[in-house]
């Protein structure tokens, strides 16, 4: 009887080892959400349930990221967007408190805060500006070569009526030099070039987004970045 139980344990052990954790399962869902956008719903629900019993920083960061994606892709109106970004920024802020040296925690806190602010309105965004700049400085102190943080830094300047466009361009180009396939940053660089009236160069950057064969985030590239690139190309059609 004892030998039979030992054999059963040996057979079952590899199966349990192969079982995905909720965090791994959620990551798998969002990696390919472009194939089925409802995967974002499942990933969010999975992580919300997980965090009720296990409040680890890694899970908070992942759910903060999912909230941002859900607000961008699945929200039907501004009310749903605000709720998603607000949940994301709350999770991100808590993650920064528990893991102050984790650049990813600061990144998703900042990104959700920025999107929440712009959805609320310009005045709200200006109130949040010191927080956003502080978070970007923190990320770049912890991870100086983070292309996402450099893109965020450029995006902040680009969004402001009095923003420093020279600094924005420097940050965006530095981010793309580190990772040429970070297509969200390339879209922002094209937006900056359009703002400066450099339409031909903007077209080249937007075409590079559309032609990218190895985008860093395939799902975001498929659902968001290529769509935005086409919209921007249409907006400058005929301009020189």
Phi, psi and omega in degrees: 000316180299316181295326179293320179294320178298317180297321180296319178298318181294326179287319184281332184304312179298326180295317179292327180293333182277346182296133181283143172285160177304324179295316179295320180295316180296319178299319178296323180294316184282338181298327183237035184294343178295339178281336179196103187295342177291350175297332176294323177297314182294320179296317179297313181297320180298315183285326176299316178295317182298317184288348176290336181241347183215096185266057178276152184301319181303319179291322178297316180298315181296316180292325175300317177296316181297320178300318178299313181296319180296317178299322180288321192254322190255334183299136183272338182206178183298327180297316178290323178299311181301319180296318181293312181293325179293318176298318180296319181287327176296316178295317180297317180297318179296322179295324179291330178289321181277332180228069186299341180257017179263107184296329181293324177298314179295324182296310184287333172296313182293315183296315178294322179296316179297315181292322177299317181294315181291328177290325177291323182139161186302316183300320178296321179298321181293324177297326183275352186305313179301322179296316181297316181294322179295319180294319178298316178300320179296314180299315184287339172287319181283325183218081187301335183254028179280110183295329178294318179293320177296321176296319178296318179300316178293322181296322179298313179295322181294327183282339184276139178302329181249021184298153180277098184291330177296315178296318180301314181295320178299314181295316182295317180291325177295317178300319181287332175293324178289317180219096181295346183260012177276085193290335176297321179291322180293323176299318180294323176298318178297320177299319179295317180296323176296318179300329180270359180080015180267071191292320183295317178293324177298318179301318180298318180293319180293323177293326177295325175298311182296328184270356185298125180266347182224056180300143183300320179239093187303315183296313179296320179299316183293314188274321189248308192289318178293323177298314181294322179298317180294320178299317180292321177298318178296324184291338181247014179300129178086354180270144180218000000 
